[in-house]
Amino acid sequence: MLMSVKGSPRSSIAPVSAPVATDFSEVFRQFAPRVSRWAKRLGGPGADAEDLTQEVFTVVLRRLDDFDPDRAELGAWLYGITVKVVQAA
């Protein structure tokens, strides 16, 4: 489960020292709305944020075990994947 800091606007981003979230459904629940906003913003007008979000989480599902909390926070890792998915679309 992800750790969070109560009252922080970034409360759903796990600190680097927090346990790694390995439960895909928990990652999806906490980050899907944010990934959708990123996809919409990065994709510009007319971008289908739902399709892009689905593609991001398809990548995440395959690569969740590759996440290294010593290299980045989970939110930063997801943002990087979102950028790459939007660029490839």
Contacts in CASP RR format, 6 or more apart in sequence:
PFRMAT RR
TARGET T0000
AUTHOR 0000-0000-0000
METHOD contacts of the structure
MODEL  1
MLMSVKGSPRSSIAPVSAPVATDFSEVFRQFAPRVSRWAKRLGGPGADAE
DLTQEVFTVVLRRLDDFDPDRAELGAWLYGITVKVVQAA
1 19 0 8 1.000
1 21 0 8 1.000
1 23 0 8 1.000
1 26 0 8 1.000
2 12 0 8 1.000
2 14 0 8 1.000
2 18 0 8 1.000
2 19 0 8 1.000
2 21 0 8 1.000
2 26 0 8 1.000
2 27 0 8 1.000
2 30 0 8 1.000
2 74 0 8 1.000
3 14 0 8 1.000
3 15 0 8 1.000
3 18 0 8 1.000
3 19 0 8 1.000
4 11 0 8 1.000
4 12 0 8 1.000
4 13 0 8 1.000
4 14 0 8 1.000
5 11 0 8 1.000
5 15 0 8 1.000
12 30 0 8 1.000
12 31 0 8 1.000
12 34 0 8 1.000
13 73 0 8 1.000
13 74 0 8 1.000
13 75 0 8 1.000
13 76 0 8 1.000
14 20 0 8 1.000
14 21 0 8 1.000
14 69 0 8 1.000
14 73 0 8 1.000
14 74 0 8 1.000
14 75 0 8 1.000
15 73 0 8 1.000
16 69 0 8 1.000
16 70 0 8 1.000
16 72 0 8 1.000
16 73 0 8 1.000
17 69 0 8 1.000
18 69 0 8 1.000
20 67 0 8 1.000
20 69 0 8 1.000
20 74 0 8 1.000
21 27 0 8 1.000
21 30 0 8 1.000
21 74 0 8 1.000
22 64 0 8 1.000
22 65 0 8 1.000
24 57 0 8 1.000
24 60 0 8 1.000
24 61 0 8 1.000
24 64 0 8 1.000
27 60 0 8 1.000
27 64 0 8 1.000
27 74 0 8 1.000
27 78 0 8 1.000
28 57 0 8 1.000
28 60 0 8 1.000
31 74 0 8 1.000
31 75 0 8 1.000
31 78 0 8 1.000
32 53 0 8 1.000
32 57 0 8 1.000
34 75 0 8 1.000
34 78 0 8 1.000
35 53 0 8 1.000
35 56 0 8 1.000
35 57 0 8 1.000
35 78 0 8 1.000
35 82 0 8 1.000
36 49 0 8 1.000
36 50 0 8 1.000
36 52 0 8 1.000
36 53 0 8 1.000
37 49 0 8 1.000
38 79 0 8 1.000
38 82 0 8 1.000
38 83 0 8 1.000
38 86 0 8 1.000
39 47 0 8 1.000
39 49 0 8 1.000
39 52 0 8 1.000
39 53 0 8 1.000
39 56 0 8 1.000
39 82 0 8 1.000
39 85 0 8 1.000
39 86 0 8 1.000
40 47 0 8 1.000
40 49 0 8 1.000
40 52 0 8 1.000
42 82 0 8 1.000
42 83 0 8 1.000
42 86 0 8 1.000
43 49 0 8 1.000
43 52 0 8 1.000
43 86 0 8 1.000
43 89 0 8 1.000
47 86 0 8 1.000
47 89 0 8 1.000
52 82 0 8 1.000
52 85 0 8 1.000
52 86 0 8 1.000
52 89 0 8 1.000
55 85 0 8 1.000
55 89 0 8 1.000
56 78 0 8 1.000
56 81 0 8 1.000
56 82 0 8 1.000
56 85 0 8 1.000
59 81 0 8 1.000
59 84 0 8 1.000
59 85 0 8 1.000
60 78 0 8 1.000
60 81 0 8 1.000
63 81 0 8 1.000
67 74 0 8 1.000
67 77 0 8 1.000
71 77 0 8 1.000
END
